[in-house]
Amino acid sequence: GLNLAPIAVKSVSASAFDSWMAVMTVLCIGLVAVFTRGMIQRLLILVGLIVACLLYGVMTNVLGLGKAVDFTLVSHAAWFGLPHFSTPAFNGQAMMLIAPVAVILVAENLGHLKAVAGMTGRNMDPYMGRAFVGDGLATMLSGSVGGSGVTTYAENIGVMAVTKVYSTLVFVAAAVIAMLLGFSPKFGALIHTIPAPVIGGASIVVFGLIAVAGARIWVQNRVDLSQNGNLIMVAVTLVLGAGD
């Protein structure tokens, strides 16, 4: 979460208006989280994004306070279309350059498992092998049709933390829906109309929740920060995580 924080901050720093809209997005998500119940509260990130987008549209397209949202691409995009596929090509130099990243992603995947374990109160260590295999198979499948390498996304952990929904079936359903929407250029164009300050504001919330989930592990395991060894480990972890 701390490592991703600079991305969110940079996306909301273009102008004073962008910064204020990011704050408004955070407030929208916070208000939904505090004052709603049931399904709406579980969808607080989505609902907060929609409300923030509507506010941004009114303030820019109607009041002219910032860069207006352009819906031209949405109107011209087709409802249905096939994505571009390409056959894989093997390049030894590129493979040697990317190979070390796999080691980094193993550590990242392990950290994600620990964060989920801290939130759910379950021991996720027996599923560690499955997680690594699934990550590797997903990357192989993506590369086989010309896609980019994939990894586990910490943003999902933040959503789990705020919604308290930990069912794996939710992610299966989300994956199927995402694949179906991938065949709609109009939906892709609609996603591109989401203003950067709104995305940045939502990212601040989600990335913050990821960082808090990590800190929660320390609290639940009663890590004694009065011991120099533990203090140094926490300090180094925080700096490495926050480094851009």
N, C-alpha and C positions, 0 to 999 in steps of 0.2 A: 504494500500500500504506500509506504513512504517513497519507494523507488519510483512509483508511478505518479507521485504528487506533482513533480515539475511539469508533466504533460498537461495536467488539468490547469495549473496556474498560468502556463504560457497561453493556453487557449482563451483565457479571459482577460488578458492584459493588453489587448490591442488598443483599447480606448477606455475612457472613464465610463462610457455608456455600457460597454461590454462587461466591465467589472460589476456595475450595478445590476445588470441583467443576470449575471452569475449569482449574485447575492439573492436576487428575487427567486431564482430557481431553487436555491438551497432553502429559502423560506417556504416556497410552495411545497417542496417535498416534506419539510419539517411539519408544516401545518397538516398535511394529509396524514402523516405518521401519528400526530398527537390527537387530532380532533375527529378522526374517522374510525370506523370499526368494520369488522367482517372482510368481505372480498375487496372493498376499496382500499382498506389499509394494507392488505397483502399485495396489492398492485400499486403501492405508493410511489415507486420510482416511475412507473409508466404514467400514472395519473398526474404526478408532479411535473413530468416532462410535458404532457399535453397542455396543462394549465399554463406552464411557463412559455410554451410555444405560442399559445393564444395571446398572452400578454405581450410577447415580443412582436407578434404580428400587428397588434393594435398600436403599439408605440412606434413602430417603424412604418408600416404600410399606410396607417391612418394618420398618425400624428407627425410622421416624418422626423423622428428623433434619432434614427440610426439607419444602418444599411437595410433596405427593404428586402423582404423574402421574395425570391424570384421563382414563380411556379411555371415558367415557360417549359422547362424540361419535363415537368410532370404532365402537362397537357399534351406534349408531343410524344411521350413515351408510350409504347404498346402495352396492352394489358398482359400479353403472354409472349414469351420469347425464350429461346434456348440460350444458355450461357455459352461462352466461347471455350471449347475444349482444345487441347493440344497434346501431342505425344511427348513423352519425357525424353530429354536429351542428357547424356552423361558427360560431364566435364570434370576431369580429375582435379584441376586447380580449384574450381568452385567447391567441389566436394571436400577437399582438404581445408578450405577456408571455413566451411559451415560445420564440419564435423565436431569441433570443440564446443559448439553451441549446444550439442546434445547433452554434454556433461552438465552444463549450466541448467538446462531444462529439467534434468533429473533432480537437481537440488531444489529447483523451483517447485516441481511437482510434489516433492516430499514436504516442502513448506506448506503447500496448499492442503495436503492431507492432514498435517498437524493442526492447521487452522480449523478445518472442518471437524476434526476430533475434539478440539477445544470447545467449539460451539455446540456440538451434539452430545458431548459427554460420553462418546463411544470410542473404543480402541480401534483405530483404523489401520494399525500396522499389518494385520493379516491381509488387507486388501492392497498393500503397497505394490506387490508384483503385478496385480491386475491393472492398477493405474498406469504403471510404466508400459506394460504391453499395449494397453488401449491407446496411450499417447503415441507410441511408435507406429501402431497400425494406422491410426488416423493420419499421421504425417505421410506414410507410404501411400495411402489411398489418395490423399490430396495431390501428392507429387505425380502419381500415375496418370492423372488427367490434366496435368499442367497447372495445378494450383500451387499456392505457396505453402511453406511449412506451417504447421499448426502447433499449438501448445494449449495447456490448460489456462483458462482465463480467470484471474483473481477477481475480476469484476463480479463473476457469478457468486463468489463466496460472500462478497459484500451484500448482494441481493438476498442470499440465504440468511445472513445475519439480521437483516432488517425485517424480512417477512416471516422469519421463523419456520419456513417451509424447507424441509431437508429431504423430501422424497426424491429418489432417483428417477421415478416415473415422470416427474415434472420435466426433467432434463431430456428424457427420451421424447416426450411430446413436443418440447420446445425445439429439439433438433429436427423432428419431422416437419413442423410448421416452418422452420427457417429454410429447409430444403425446398419446400413447396413455394415459399415466397421468393426463392432465388430464381424461379422461372417467370417472375413478373417484373419486367423492366420499370413499370410504372411505380411499383412499390419501392424499388431501388432509388428511383428519382425522388420519390417522396421523402425517403430517409435522408437524402442529400440536402433537402431543404431545411432540416433542423439546424438552427443557428448555432455557431460554435460556442457562444457564451452560455447557451442553454445546456449543451453537451458538457461544457467545462464545469458548470455549476453542479450538474448531476454527478460528474466524475469526482468532484471534491467530496461529495457525500459518500459515494461508493468506496473510493480509495481510503477515506478516513475510517470507514467501517472495517476494511481489511486490516488496517494497522491496529485498530482497537481489538480485533479478533486475536491478533498475535499477542498483544499485551494481556489479553484475558487468559491466555495459556499460562503466562507467568504467575498471574494472580491465583488461578485455580490450583497450580502446583506449589503455591506458597514459596516462591523463590525468595530466598533471603538476600536482599540487596545490601545488607550490612557487611556481607563477606566480600572481600576484594575480588576474589575470583569471579563470582557471579556478577559483580558490578562491572568488571572489565568486559565480560562476555556480552552483557546487555548494551554497554556503551558502544562497543565495536559493531554489534549488529545494527544498532540504530543509525550509526554514521554510514555504514555500507549500504543500508537500505535507503537512506535519504540522499545519498550521493547521486548526482546527475551525470 
